[in-house]
Amino acid sequence: FALIPKPKKDLIIIANKFCSEISKIIIEVMRSLATEMITSMDAGGKTSKPDTRAAMAKKIRDAQRGFQSSLLMYIKLIEVLALLKPETLPEIRKVYSDLVAEGILSKKRMKVYFHLLPGYTKQSFVVVGEQSSLDLKDYPPCSLKHGGGSVLASDIVSVNAEDIGLALTEMLPVIAREAYFTAALFGLSGKNLDGRAKKRNFEAAKKSVDDSSVYFRYYLSRACGIAETEGGKASNDCMLSLVASIHLNESMEGYIDRQKKGGDHSLSLAYVRATILDFRKKVDKKWVGWIEENIKYIRSNPGVPLTGKRAGVFMTFARFPSYLDHITCSCQAGFGNDHSVNLSKIKVVSYYLQKMAGAL
């Protein structure tokens, strides 16, 4: 800096001061617009449960569109900062993420939405969290005679899968839009970037949207049985983890970038896919652990009495169809008997079910 001629020094000082003032203006505008939007959302009193879950989801979507549309008026200021002093953008992104996480996608709002899901009215999250996972030995054996079938016992109920499907259907588009807008507002999806720059920009966008949607991901984790409940206990139900994996796999289909045009749209789809994969890794890990433990049980407990004098069907083998019935019933919960799931297309699920069947 000492070797730079004085006129240039003066220009650098002026430019830095100019960028600092623009940064302050943008942050103040963001905070002002966020306050107006939250006041509008909560008009008529404190945040309360609307009549329906759909009404709450619509309120969140409308508020998000309104807030983002208002910010688009100031995108030119952010472009000026990106050219003159790009190192100021991370701070502005952090402020934006915090405003979204504390406002439109706040903990209170996400809690209200998830509490309005059908499964919550039937069994609270605390009950789900305390529900213990059934082992293969706990399932009733089915009859293998002609006309027989696997009949689940009355105390074996389908898991709370409907909430997972609805939350993914209604709220993932909100998260995708958040990723799209973050990339567009802060110029994170330029088409003429090399591989390293694209990866660096994607990581910056991912961190920002992760911060914005932190409470959505927390409550979805609880619904999937992979996060601690408010009572301090994580769900022990591995069937819930399996069904969550199946629903997550189905939701992935809507976010595949088939056109591959690049830009903000591709980045937002990539973010949603990364989020889904992150959830799937966690639920699959939990369910695979259950499979491995039950394979150990199958190999050490064939179910044949020591005094047995004739061959027959192993009890563990007779219980396996009941377990498959439980999976089917849980996947159809809330969607009707016409809702079908092809487990053979889900590699992880298909592989470990075959592994368990092979142990029988």
N, C-alpha and C positions, 0 to 999 in steps of 0.2 A: 504493500500500500504506500510505503514511503517513497518508492521509485516512480509512482504514478504522477504525472504533471498535475499541478493545482487545479486547472479548469476541469479535468476529468474527475479529480477527487470531489470537487463541488457537485458535479453531476451525479456521482455515485451516492453522495450523502443525500441529495435531493430525491433521487430515485428510491433509496431505502425509506426515507421519511414518507414519500408518496405511497409506497407499497404498504407501509405500516398503517397509514391512515385508511387506505382502502380495506385492508384486512379488518380493522376495527369496525368500519361501516358495515361490511358484510356480516360480521358476527352479530352486531346489534340488530341488523335487519332480520336475520334468522331468528333471533330470540323474540323480537317483536311479533313476527308472523306466527311463530309457534305458540306464543301466548294467546294471540287472537284466535287461532285455530282450536286450541284446547278449550278456551272459553266458549267458543261456538259449540263444540262437541258436548260440553257439560252444561249447556244452557238449560235453565229450569231447575238448577240445584246441583248437588254433588253427583258424582258418578254413581249411577244405580243400574240395576239389572233391567234391560229392556224386556219387552214382552217375549221376544223370541231370540234364538241364537242368530238367525238370519238377519234380524234387524241390527244386532250388534256388529256382525261382520260387515254389513253394508255401511254402517256409520264409520267404521275404521277405514274402509276403502274410500269413501267420499272425503273423509278428512285428509287422507294421504294424497289424493288427487289435488285437493284444494291447496294444501301446503306446498306441494311440489310445483304446481302451476304458478303460484305466487313467486317462488324462488327463481323460476326461469327468467323473470324480468331482469335479474341481476347476474345472469351467467356471463355477460360481457366483462364485468368487473373481475370475475374469477379467471377469465381467459387472460386479462391483462396481468394479473398476478402470476399466472402460469408462465408467461413470457419473461417478466421482469424479475420475479423473485419466487421461483417454484418451491423453495424450502418453507414458505409460509403456508402452503396448502394442507400439509398433514394436521396442523393445529385447527384449521377451519373444518376439515373433515371430522375431526374429533368432536368439535362443538356441534356439528350437524348430527352426528350419530347419537350424542348424548341427548339432544333435544328430541329426537325421534323415540329413543328408549324411555325417556321420562314423560313423553306426551302421548303420541298416537299409539305406540306399541308399549305403553307403560305396564308395569307389573300389575297394577290394579285393573287395567283394561283387559289384559290377557287372562287374568284370574276370573273376571266376570265372564269372558267368552267361554273359557274351558268349563266353567261351572254350569253354563247353559247347555252343554252337550248332553245328549240323551242319557249316556251311561252314568253321568254324575248324579242324576236324579234317582237312578236305580241303586247305585252303590257308590259311596263317596270315595275320594282318592285314598283316604286313610284305610278304608276297608280293602281297596285294591292293593295297597301297599302291604297290608298284613296278610293277604291271602297267600298261603304257602303253595309251592309247586307240587303237583302230583307226580309221583314216579310211576313207571310202567306197572309195577306190582300193585298199585292202587286202583288200576282200571279193572272193570269187571270182565271176565272171560266171555267170549261170544260163542254161540253154538255154531258148529261147522256142519250141522246136518242140513239136509235139503229144506229150503224155506227158512232156515235160521238166519240170524243176523246179529250184529253188534248193537246192543241196547245199553246206552249209558245210564248209569245209576242216577237217581233223582238228585243226589247231592253233588253231582259233577255238572257244573253249569258252564256255558260258553263264556269266554273271557270278554272283557269290555273292548271289543274291536271296532265297534261302530264309531266311537269317538275319534279313533285314530284316522279312519277313512275320511270322516267329515272335516276334521282339522286340516288334513293334507289338501283336501279338495278346495276348501274355502280360504285358507290362509297362505298356502304356498304361492298363489298368484300375487298376494300382497308383498311377500318377501322377494319374489322375482322382480316386481316393479321397483322395489326399493334398490335392488342391485342395479337395475337398468338406469334408474335416475342418478344414483351415485356415480356410475361410470360416465354418464352424460354430463353431469354438472361439473365434475372435476377432470374431465378429459382423460379418462383412464383406458380408453379402448381405441387408440389411434391405429390406423390400418398400416401405416408405413414404419412400424416398429420391428426391431429384431426380436428373436426368441427371448432373450434375457429381459428386455424391456417389457415385453408382454407379460412375462411371468411376474416381474416386479410389480407391474400395475395391477395384475389380478390379485396378488397377495395384499396390496394396499386396499383394493375394493373389498376383498373378502373380510379383512380385519374391520373395515368400517361397517359393513352390513352385519357382521357378527355382533358388533357392539350395538347396532340399532335394534337387532332382533333377539337380544339376549334373553328376554323374558318369554318370547314365543318358544324359543328352543328349550327353555327350562320346563315349561308346562307341557310341551310335546314330549319331552324326555320322561316326564312323570306318567303321561298317558301310555307311553310305550313300555313303562316298567323299568327304566334304566336310570332313574334319578330318585333321590330321596324325597319323600312326601313331607308335608308340613309337620307331621308328627315325628320326623327324624328317621323314618324307616324306608328303605328301598324295597320295591316290589320283589317278591320271591317267586313270582309266577313265570316260569319259563315258557309256558304256552302263550302268554301275552307277548313275550319277546319274539316268538316264532311268527305269530299273527301280525305283529308290527312289521317284521321283516317282509312278509308277503305284501302288505299294503304299501310299504315304502317302495318295493320293487314295481308294483303296479303304477304308482304315481310317477316313477322315473320316465315312463313312456311319453308323458306329456311335455318333457323338458329336454328331449333329444334334439340337437341342432342339426336337422336334416338339410337345411338350405346352405349352411356353412358360409354365410355372407360376411361373417366377422362383425366387428363393431360392438355397440352397446348391447344389442339383442343377444348376440352370441355369448358375450361376457356374463350377462344375467342368467342365461340358461346354464352356463358352465358353473356358476355359483350355486344354483339350486341343485344341480347334480352332485356337486361336491358336498353340499349339506346333507342330501339324502344318503350318499355313500357313507358319510361319517356316522349317521344314525344307524345305518345297516350294519356297519362294523361292530358297533356296540351291542345291538340286539342279537346279532349272529353269534358273537363271542359268548354271550350268556346262554343261548340255546344250545350251542355246540358243547359247552361244558356239561349241560344236562344230559345230552346224548352220550357223551363219553362215560359219565358216571353210571348211566343205565346199561351201557354195554358191559361194564365191569360186573354189574349185578347179574345180567343175563348169563355171563360166562361162569359165574360162581354159584348161581342158583338155577339149575336147569328145571326145577319144579317136578322132578320125578321122585316119588317116595322111595326110601331105601328098601322097603319090603315089596316094591312093585314086581309083579311076575309077568306082566305083559306090556307090550309097547303101546303107546298112545300119543296124544298131542300134548306137547309141553305147555304148561300153563302160561309161560311168558309169550309163547307163540299165539295162544288163544286170546291174549290181552291186546296184542298189537293192532288188530282191526278196530278195537274200541278207541285206541289212541288216535288212529286215523280219522275215525268218526268225530272225535272231539275237535280235531283240527278243522274238519269241514264245517261243523256247526259253528265254531268260533269265527271262521272267515265269513259265514253267511249272516252272522248276527247283525240285525238292523238293515240288511240288504235283501232279505227274502231267500227262499230256497232256490230261486232261479239264478242266483249269483254263483257262478262257478269259478274255481281257481285251478289253473293247470300247474301243479307243483313241479312237474317234470321240466318246465322251462326255467325254473329258478335253480341255478346250478348248486348253490350251497345247500339249499333245502333238500333237493333231490339226492345229492351225494350222501348226506348224512342219514337220511331216511333209509337209503339203500344199505348203508354201512350198518345201521341198527338192525335192519331186516336180515342182513347177512349173518349177523351174530346169533340170530335165532336158529 
